[in-house]
Amino acid sequence: AGNTIYTFIRMTIIILFQDIVYFDDRTHPVMEHKFFNCLNIILMKGINYMDLRVQKTRSSIMNAFIELLSQKPIEKITIRELADTALISKATFYLHFKDIYDLSEYLENELLESIIKDIPHPEYLITAPKEGIREITTSFSAHSQLANILFPRNRKTLLLERLEPKLKELIFKKFPE
């Protein structure tokens, strides 16, 4: 079934984009455009593939945002300024995020997930609270620099408000009763 789906998708692409596909001497379609080579890899390997260029662009956007946010509040950061710092165009930014706040929320969620992931034994919050608090503190310390940039003084309560339900969810998975 997987092979049939692969063939169907591949043939659909060929039909839609006939002007950039030619056939080799064995009448197999050969895709000339880089996009299709990447798509071919995705379909053949069945993986969620992100082009290295896309990864580098996203990384550049995020690093530029963190750099700017460490210097001024989010309300003062413009897309133009962010794009210039990241060495991209505004259009490229909009291919990845809706606006500055979308980018900020994405990074905040990534940070929260990292903090949660770095707590080795979340069940200790129930079974050994002292050790559980030590683990949460260690996890926070490991991410404190980024947390202080993404959640400055006036947003610290937001960090706790967003982290609490994630911690509860994690603990309830371990102790459903």
N, CA and C of each residue as an Amber inpcrd file, in Angstrom:
protein
   531
   0.8280000  -1.2010000   0.0000000   0.0000000   0.0000000   0.0000000
   0.8650000   1.2550000   0.0000000   1.9620000   1.2350000   0.8000000
   2.8570000   2.3850000   0.8590000   3.4970000   2.6620000  -0.4770000
   3.8740000   1.6000000  -1.1950000   4.5000000   1.7540000  -2.5030000
   3.5020000   2.3220000  -3.5130000   2.2450000   1.9010000  -3.4090000
   1.2010000   2.3990000  -4.2980000   0.9660000   3.8860000  -4.0550000
   0.9290000   4.2950000  -2.8000000   0.7370000   5.7060000  -2.4620000
   1.9150000   6.5150000  -2.9900000   3.1220000   6.0090000  -2.7950000
   4.3170000   6.6900000  -3.2840000   4.2240000   6.8940000  -4.7920000
   3.8770000   5.8410000  -5.5130000   3.7760000   5.9100000  -6.9700000
   2.7080000   6.9090000  -7.3910000   1.5530000   6.8840000  -6.7240000
   0.4720000   7.8060000  -7.0390000   0.9090000   9.2570000  -6.8500000
   1.5260000   9.5470000  -5.7190000   1.9640000  10.9160000  -5.4360000
   3.0090000  11.3480000  -6.4520000   3.9410000  10.4680000  -6.7390000
   5.0000000  10.7910000  -7.6910000   4.4240000  11.0770000  -9.0830000
   3.4930000  10.2520000  -9.5190000   2.8980000  10.4550000 -10.8440000
   2.0600000  11.7380000 -10.8730000   1.3810000  12.0580000  -9.7830000
   0.6110000  13.3050000  -9.7080000   1.5370000  14.4990000  -9.8680000
   2.6650000  14.4570000  -9.1920000   3.6380000  15.5400000  -9.3020000
   4.1300000  15.6570000 -10.7360000   4.4070000  14.5310000 -11.3510000
   4.8940000  14.5410000 -12.7330000   3.8570000  15.1560000 -13.6700000
   2.6020000  14.7950000 -13.4760000   1.5380000  15.3370000 -14.3270000
   1.4020000  16.8420000 -14.1240000   1.4710000  17.2910000 -12.8660000
   1.3090000  18.7140000 -12.5740000   2.4760000  19.5480000 -13.0820000
   3.6580000  18.9720000 -13.1150000   4.8500000  19.7410000 -13.4560000
   5.5940000  19.1240000 -14.6330000   4.8660000  18.8150000 -15.7080000
   5.4560000  18.1600000 -16.8710000   6.5670000  18.9770000 -17.5100000
   6.4860000  20.2950000 -17.4080000   7.4790000  21.1110000 -18.0920000
   8.8730000  21.0110000 -17.4650000   9.0020000  20.4730000 -16.2660000
  10.3350000  20.3460000 -15.6810000  10.7110000  18.8840000 -15.4580000
  10.0240000  17.9820000 -16.1200000  10.3180000  16.5650000 -16.0060000
  10.5980000  16.0260000 -17.3980000  11.6320000  15.2340000 -17.5250000
  11.8720000  14.5540000 -18.7920000  12.0710000  13.0730000 -18.5010000
  12.1400000  12.2560000 -19.5180000  12.2650000  10.8190000 -19.3390000
  13.6440000  10.3710000 -19.8160000  14.2760000   9.5010000 -19.0160000
  15.5710000   8.9840000 -19.4490000  15.3550000   7.8720000 -20.4720000
  16.4190000   7.2420000 -20.9210000  16.3070000   6.2580000 -21.9920000
  15.5370000   5.0010000 -21.5930000  15.2660000   4.8250000 -20.3050000
  14.4530000   3.6830000 -19.8620000  13.0230000   4.1320000 -19.5540000
  12.6400000   5.2740000 -19.9970000  11.3340000   5.9150000 -19.7850000
  10.9740000   6.0760000 -18.3090000  11.9740000   6.3700000 -17.5010000
  11.7280000   6.7210000 -16.1000000  11.7630000   8.2350000 -15.9780000
  10.8220000   8.8060000 -15.2410000  10.8310000  10.2700000 -15.1040000
  12.0540000  10.7330000 -14.3140000  12.6680000  11.7950000 -14.7680000
  13.8110000  12.3870000 -14.0870000  13.4050000  13.8100000 -13.7180000
  13.4490000  14.1270000 -12.4400000  13.0290000  15.4420000 -11.9730000
  14.2490000  16.3500000 -11.9020000  14.1660000  17.4900000 -12.5670000
  15.3150000  18.3750000 -12.6590000  15.3780000  19.3930000 -11.5210000
  14.2910000  19.7380000 -10.9340000  14.2650000  20.7900000  -9.9400000
  14.6640000  20.2540000  -8.5710000  15.4270000  21.0420000  -7.7940000
  15.8980000  20.6010000  -6.4790000  14.7440000  20.2490000  -5.5480000
  13.6520000  21.0080000  -5.6390000  12.5010000  20.7380000  -4.7810000
  12.0250000  19.3000000  -4.9480000  11.9880000  18.8560000  -6.1640000
  11.4870000  17.5120000  -6.4170000  12.4670000  16.4510000  -5.9400000
  13.7520000  16.7550000  -5.9960000  14.7200000  15.8160000  -5.4440000
  14.5080000  15.6650000  -3.9340000  14.2570000  16.7770000  -3.2630000
  13.9660000  16.7200000  -1.8240000  12.6650000  15.9650000  -1.5750000
  11.6490000  16.2680000  -2.3840000  10.3700000  15.5850000  -2.2360000
  10.5250000  14.0960000  -2.4780000  11.3410000  13.7460000  -3.4400000
  11.6060000  12.3490000  -3.7300000  12.2180000  11.6560000  -2.5110000
  13.1440000  12.3260000  -1.8440000  13.7590000  11.7650000  -0.6320000
  12.7040000  11.5560000   0.4400000  11.8250000  12.5430000   0.6080000
  10.7660000  12.4250000   1.6110000   9.8870000  11.2170000   1.3180000
   9.4320000  11.1120000   0.0870000   8.5210000  10.0340000  -0.2730000
   9.1980000   8.6670000  -0.1790000  10.4480000   8.5860000  -0.5930000
  11.1280000   7.3010000  -0.6040000  11.4690000   6.8280000   0.8010000
  11.8940000   7.7350000   1.6600000  12.3340000   7.3320000   2.9910000
  11.2130000   7.4030000   4.0200000  10.1450000   8.1040000   3.6820000
   9.0270000   8.2110000   4.6090000   9.3840000   8.9820000   5.8600000
  10.2600000   9.9690000   5.7490000  10.6690000  10.7330000   6.9190000
  10.1550000  12.1500000   6.8070000  10.1220000  12.8160000   7.9300000
   9.7620000  14.2200000   7.9580000  11.0480000  15.0100000   7.7520000
  11.2860000  15.4110000   6.5260000  12.5530000  16.0050000   6.1300000
  12.4210000  17.5060000   6.0440000  13.3560000  18.1990000   6.6680000
  13.3980000  19.6470000   6.5300000  14.7200000  19.9880000   5.8540000
  14.6420000  20.6290000   4.7260000  15.8100000  21.0420000   3.9670000
  16.7910000  21.7770000   4.8870000  18.0630000  21.5150000   4.7270000
  19.0930000  22.1390000   5.5460000  19.0370000  23.6630000   5.4280000
  18.7180000  24.1770000   4.2450000  18.6030000  25.6270000   4.0680000
  17.4750000  26.1940000   4.9190000  16.3710000  25.4560000   5.0080000
  15.2440000  25.8970000   5.8260000  15.6510000  25.8940000   7.2960000
  16.3480000  24.8560000   7.7140000  16.8180000  24.7850000   9.1000000
  17.7380000  25.9610000   9.4240000  18.6630000  26.2680000   8.5200000
  19.5980000  27.3710000   8.7510000  18.8640000  28.7050000   8.7840000
  17.8780000  28.8800000   7.9140000  17.1090000  30.1300000   7.8960000
  16.3400000  30.2880000   9.1930000  15.6580000  29.2290000   9.6270000
  14.9000000  29.2970000  10.8850000  15.8280000  29.5920000  12.0550000
  16.9770000  28.9450000  12.0630000  17.9490000  29.1750000  13.1280000
  18.4290000  30.6200000  13.1170000  18.6740000  31.1490000  11.9400000
  19.1010000  32.5390000  11.8080000  18.0260000  33.4950000  12.3150000
  16.7810000  33.2140000  11.9760000  15.6610000  34.0440000  12.4390000
  15.5770000  34.0160000  13.9630000  15.6460000  32.8310000  14.5350000
  15.5220000  32.6980000  15.9880000  16.6870000  33.3640000  16.7120000
  17.8960000  33.1680000  16.2120000  19.0620000  33.7910000  16.8460000
  18.9930000  35.3120000  16.7630000  18.5650000  35.8330000  15.6280000
  18.4270000  37.2810000  15.4680000  17.3670000  37.8180000  16.4320000
  16.2690000  37.0870000  16.5550000  15.1980000  37.5190000  17.4580000
  15.6900000  37.5540000  18.9030000  16.3860000  36.5130000  19.3180000
  16.8930000  36.4590000  20.6920000  17.8890000  37.5880000  20.9340000
  18.7310000  37.8430000  19.9420000  19.6980000  38.9400000  20.0570000
  18.9770000  40.2740000  20.2330000  17.9770000  40.5320000  19.4060000
  17.2350000  41.7920000  19.4920000  16.4190000  41.8770000  20.7800000
  15.8100000  40.7720000  21.1650000  14.9870000  40.7590000  22.3730000
  15.8400000  40.9730000  23.6270000  17.0870000  40.5950000  23.5760000
  17.9700000  40.8290000  24.7280000  18.3220000  42.3120000  24.8550000
  18.0880000  43.0790000  23.7850000  18.4230000  44.5020000  23.7860000
  17.2220000  45.4210000  23.9890000  16.0170000  44.9400000  23.6100000
  14.8370000  45.8040000  23.6870000  13.5760000  44.9650000  23.8230000
  12.4800000  45.5660000  24.2600000  11.2250000  44.8090000  24.4100000
  10.6630000  44.3800000  23.0580000   9.8640000  43.3430000  23.0860000
   9.3010000  42.7630000  21.8580000   8.5030000  43.7860000  21.0580000
   7.8300000  44.6930000  21.7500000   7.0120000  45.6960000  21.0710000
   7.8370000  46.6280000  20.1890000   9.1200000  46.7410000  20.4520000
   9.9960000  47.6520000  19.7130000  10.7310000  46.9650000  18.5590000
  10.5780000  45.6420000  18.4190000  11.2660000  44.9000000  17.3660000
  10.3890000  44.8850000  16.1140000  10.9610000  45.2940000  15.0040000
  10.2290000  45.2830000  13.7370000  10.6800000  44.0930000  12.8850000
   9.8250000  43.6900000  11.9780000  10.1620000  42.6030000  11.0580000
  11.3640000  43.0120000  10.2060000  11.3960000  44.2580000   9.7520000
  12.5170000  44.7490000   8.9360000  13.8290000  44.6130000   9.6990000
  13.8310000  45.0510000  10.9500000  15.0370000  44.9810000  11.7740000
  15.4590000  43.5300000  11.9940000  14.4990000  42.6780000  12.2670000
  14.7820000  41.2540000  12.4670000  15.3350000  40.6240000  11.1920000
  14.7130000  40.9400000  10.0630000  15.1630000  40.4000000   8.7800000
  16.5810000  40.8650000   8.4690000  16.8670000  42.1330000   8.7140000
  18.2140000  42.6490000   8.4650000  19.2420000  41.9550000   9.3560000
  18.9030000  41.7420000  10.6120000  19.8140000  41.0810000  11.5470000
  20.0330000  39.6270000  11.1520000  18.9850000  38.9790000  10.6760000
  19.0750000  37.5670000  10.2860000  19.6160000  37.3860000   8.8600000
  19.8210000  38.4960000   8.1620000  20.3030000  38.4700000   6.7710000
  19.3480000  37.7300000   5.8360000  18.0670000  38.0500000   6.0000000
  17.0190000  37.4790000   5.1510000  16.0930000  38.6050000   4.7100000
  15.1620000  38.2840000   3.8430000  14.1630000  39.2760000   3.4460000
  12.9460000  39.1610000   4.3610000  12.1290000  40.2020000   4.3370000
  10.8790000  40.1470000   5.1030000  10.0050000  39.0020000   4.6020000
   9.9740000  38.8000000   3.3020000   9.1590000  37.7280000   2.7130000
   9.5970000  36.3660000   3.2510000  10.9010000  36.1810000   3.4020000
  11.4050000  34.9160000   3.9460000  10.9390000  34.7370000   5.3800000
  10.9580000  35.8140000   6.1590000  10.4630000  35.7200000   7.5360000
   9.0230000  35.2180000   7.5420000   8.1980000  35.8190000   6.6730000
   6.7780000  35.4670000   6.6430000   6.5130000  34.0560000   6.1150000
   7.4770000  33.4540000   5.4810000   7.3390000  32.0480000   5.0930000
   7.4180000  31.1330000   6.3140000   8.0320000  31.6190000   7.3830000
   8.2590000  30.8060000   8.5690000   7.3390000  31.1580000   9.7360000
   7.0070000  32.4350000   9.8800000   6.1920000  32.8760000  11.0230000
   5.2020000  33.9380000  10.5780000   4.0590000  34.0170000  11.2990000
   3.0390000  35.0070000  10.9610000   3.4830000  36.4130000  11.3200000
   4.0920000  36.5470000  12.4940000   4.5490000  37.8400000  12.9730000
   5.5510000  37.6160000  14.1030000   6.0000000  38.7030000  14.6990000
   6.9790000  38.6290000  15.7940000   6.4240000  37.8220000  16.9670000
   5.1460000  37.9880000  17.2440000   4.5470000  37.3100000  18.3880000
   4.4170000  35.8040000  18.1470000   4.1950000  35.4170000  16.9150000
   4.1740000  34.0000000  16.5610000   5.5510000  33.3810000  16.7940000
   6.5920000  34.0720000  16.3730000   7.9640000  33.6180000  16.6080000
   8.2560000  33.5240000  18.0990000   7.8560000  34.5410000  18.8380000
   8.0860000  34.5460000  20.2870000   7.3790000  33.3720000  20.9590000
   6.1350000  33.1370000  20.5890000   5.3830000  32.0200000  21.1670000
   6.0360000  30.6770000  20.8240000   6.5120000  30.5550000  19.5860000
   7.2000000  29.3280000  19.1820000   8.4220000  29.0830000  20.0620000
   9.2350000  30.1130000  20.2510000  10.4330000  29.9680000  21.0770000
  10.0900000  29.7130000  22.5470000   9.0510000  30.3620000  23.0400000
   8.6180000  30.1340000  24.4170000   8.1920000  28.6790000  24.6130000
   7.4250000  28.1510000  23.6670000   6.9970000  26.7490000  23.7570000
   8.1840000  25.7990000  23.6960000   9.1420000  26.1040000  22.8330000
  10.3500000  25.2790000  22.7470000  11.1070000  25.2920000  24.0750000
  11.2050000  26.4660000  24.6780000  11.8820000  26.5830000  25.9650000
  11.1640000  25.7650000  27.0300000   9.8430000  25.9010000  27.1010000
   9.0730000  25.1540000  28.0970000   9.2350000  23.6450000  27.9030000
   9.2060000  23.2110000  26.6640000   9.3940000  21.7840000  26.3830000
  10.7890000  21.3230000  26.8090000  11.7870000  22.1540000  26.5920000
  13.1570000  21.8060000  26.9980000  13.2780000  21.7210000  28.5140000
  12.6650000  22.6650000  29.2030000  12.7030000  22.6440000  30.6700000
  12.0610000  21.3550000  31.1800000  10.8790000  21.0340000  30.6530000
  10.1690000  19.8210000  31.0740000  10.9870000  18.5780000  30.7410000
  11.5380000  18.5390000  29.5470000  12.2960000  17.3690000  29.0980000
  13.5310000  17.1360000  29.9690000  14.1020000  18.2210000  30.4870000
  15.3190000  18.1160000  31.2860000  15.0730000  17.7550000  32.7570000
  13.8270000  17.5210000  33.1140000  13.5270000  17.0500000  34.4720000
  13.5420000  15.5260000  34.4230000  14.5970000  14.9000000  34.9630000
  14.7490000  13.4540000  34.7880000  13.6710000  12.6110000  35.4800000
  13.2090000  13.0480000  36.6310000  12.2260000  12.2640000  37.3970000
  11.0860000  13.1660000  37.8780000  10.1550000  13.5160000  36.9850000
   9.0660000  14.4130000  37.4060000   8.2010000  13.8130000  38.5060000
   8.2010000  12.4840000  38.5920000   7.4090000  11.8330000  39.6440000
   7.9230000  12.1620000  41.0420000   9.1710000  12.6300000  41.1390000
   9.7330000  13.0110000  42.4400000   8.9700000  14.1740000  43.0640000
   8.2700000  14.9600000  42.2520000   7.4700000  16.0470000  42.8150000
   6.3840000  15.4990000  43.7330000   5.9860000  14.2430000  43.5060000
   4.9860000  13.5850000  44.3480000   5.6620000  12.6820000  45.3820000
   6.5910000  11.8760000  44.9200000   7.1880000  10.8510000  45.7950000
   8.3220000  11.3780000  46.6670000   9.1000000  12.3240000  46.1680000
  10.2290000  12.8980000  46.9170000  10.3110000  14.3890000  46.5800000
   9.4230000  15.1890000  47.1770000   9.3130000  16.6030000  46.7930000
  10.6270000  17.3950000  46.8620000  11.4300000  17.1300000  47.8560000
  12.6840000  17.8670000  47.9850000  13.5800000  17.6190000  46.7650000
  13.6980000  16.3630000  46.3620000  14.4940000  16.0110000  45.1880000
  13.8240000  16.5350000  43.9120000  12.5060000  16.4930000  43.8480000
  11.7760000  17.0080000  42.6940000  12.0150000  18.4930000  42.4790000
  11.9960000  19.2500000  43.5660000  12.2530000  20.6880000  43.4830000
  13.6990000  20.9400000  43.0490000  14.6150000  20.1040000  43.5280000
  16.0150000  20.2450000  43.1250000  16.1530000  20.0200000  41.6030000
  15.4430000  19.0160000  41.0760000  15.5060000  18.7390000  39.6390000
  14.9010000  19.8690000  38.8060000  13.7810000  20.4210000  39.2690000
  13.1650000  21.5530000  38.5530000  14.1070000  22.7530000  38.5740000
  14.7180000  23.0070000  39.7220000  15.6590000  24.1180000  39.8510000
  16.8540000  23.9370000  38.9160000  17.3670000  22.7300000  38.8510000
  18.4900000  22.4400000  37.9570000  18.0920000  22.6620000  36.5070000
  16.8960000  22.2190000  36.1440000  16.4210000  22.4020000  34.7800000
  16.2490000  23.8840000  34.4490000  15.6690000  24.6300000  35.3790000
  15.5180000  26.0730000  35.1820000  16.8810000  26.7440000  35.0390000
  17.8240000  26.3590000  35.8690000  19.1590000  26.9550000  35.8250000
  19.8200000  26.7260000  34.4750000  19.6400000  25.5480000  33.9220000
  20.2360000  25.2280000  32.6240000  19.6750000  26.1060000  31.5110000
  18.4690000  26.6100000  31.6910000  17.8070000  27.4070000  30.6470000
  17.5740000  28.8580000  31.0870000  18.2240000  29.2710000  32.1690000
  17.9140000  30.5810000  32.7500000  18.2190000  31.7520000  31.8280000
  19.3140000  31.6860000  31.0790000  19.6700000  32.8090000  30.2180000
  18.5890000  33.0520000  29.1590000  18.1670000  31.9930000  28.4710000
  17.1220000  32.1370000  27.4610000  15.7830000  32.4960000  28.1100000
  15.4900000  31.8960000  29.2570000  14.2340000  32.2080000  29.9550000
  14.1720000  33.6800000  30.3410000  15.2900000  34.2400000  30.7740000
  15.3120000  35.6600000  31.1470000  15.1250000  36.5780000  29.9510000
  15.5410000  36.1220000  28.7710000  15.3460000  36.9320000  27.5640000
  13.9080000  36.8180000  27.0710000  13.3930000  35.5920000  27.0030000
  12.0310000  35.3910000  26.4860000  10.9480000  35.8250000  27.4650000
  11.2600000  35.7210000  28.7520000  10.2980000  36.1050000  29.7940000
  10.9490000  37.1410000  30.7130000  11.0560000  38.3980000  30.2570000
  11.6650000  39.4280000  31.1170000  10.7990000  39.6780000  32.3540000
  11.2590000  40.5530000  33.2030000  10.6050000  40.7920000  34.5060000
   9.0900000  40.9000000  34.4210000   8.6070000  41.6780000  33.4820000
   7.1600000  41.9090000  33.4090000   6.3920000  40.6960000  32.8810000
   7.1060000  39.6330000  32.4510000   6.4320000  38.4330000  31.9270000
   6.7900000  37.1700000  32.7140000   7.4810000  37.3010000  33.8400000
   7.8900000  36.1290000  34.6290000   6.6860000  35.3020000  35.0700000
   5.6080000  35.9630000  35.4330000   4.4310000  35.2120000  35.8720000
   3.8600000  34.3660000  34.7370000   3.9960000  34.8640000  33.5120000
   3.5310000  34.1100000  32.3510000   4.3090000  32.8060000  32.2020000
   5.5970000  32.8510000  32.4670000   6.4190000  31.6370000  32.4200000
   5.8630000  30.5910000  33.3790000   5.5890000  30.9930000  34.5830000
   5.0580000  30.0580000  35.5830000   3.6530000  29.5780000  35.2210000
   2.8250000  30.4880000  34.7110000   1.4670000  30.1140000  34.3060000
   1.4660000  29.0820000  33.1820000   2.4210000  29.2070000  32.2750000
   2.4760000  28.2760000  31.1470000   3.1940000  26.9780000  31.5150000
   4.1050000  27.0470000  32.4680000   4.8510000  25.8540000  32.8630000
   4.0210000  24.9500000  33.7740000   3.2050000  25.5330000  34.6220000
   2.4200000  24.7520000  35.5850000   1.5520000  23.6750000  34.9280000
   0.7480000  23.9950000  33.9080000  -0.0760000  22.9400000  33.3020000
   0.7610000  21.8400000  32.6370000   1.9060000  22.2130000  32.0990000
   2.7730000  21.2100000  31.4740000   3.3520000  20.2680000  32.5300000
   3.7100000  20.8180000  33.6710000   4.1990000  19.9790000  34.7720000
   3.0900000  19.0640000  35.2970000   1.9090000  19.6250000  35.4580000
   0.7760000  18.8220000  35.9180000   0.4860000  17.6780000  34.9480000
   0.5020000  17.9820000  33.6630000   0.2510000  16.9550000  32.6500000
   1.2910000  15.8400000  32.7400000   2.5260000  16.2320000  32.9190000
   3.6130000  15.2630000  33.0260000   3.4430000  14.3870000  34.2630000
   3.0790000  14.9800000  35.3720000   2.8900000  14.2180000  36.6050000
   1.6670000  13.3180000  36.5070000   0.5780000  13.8240000  35.9150000
  -0.6360000  13.0010000  35.7830000  -0.4300000  11.8120000  34.8650000
   0.5160000  11.9110000  33.9410000   0.8410000  10.7500000  33.1060000
   1.4690000   9.6480000  33.9530000   2.2850000  10.0640000  34.9220000
   2.9480000   9.1010000  35.8010000   2.0020000   8.5860000  36.8900000
   1.1280000   9.4720000  37.3710000   0.1830000   9.1240000  38.4340000
  -1.2380000   9.5070000  38.0290000  -1.8780000   8.6830000  37.2160000
  -3.2070000   9.0450000  36.7070000  -4.2960000   9.1410000  37.7800000
  -4.1270000   8.5490000  38.9090000  -5.1640000   8.5990000  39.9470000
  -5.1390000   9.8810000  40.6380000
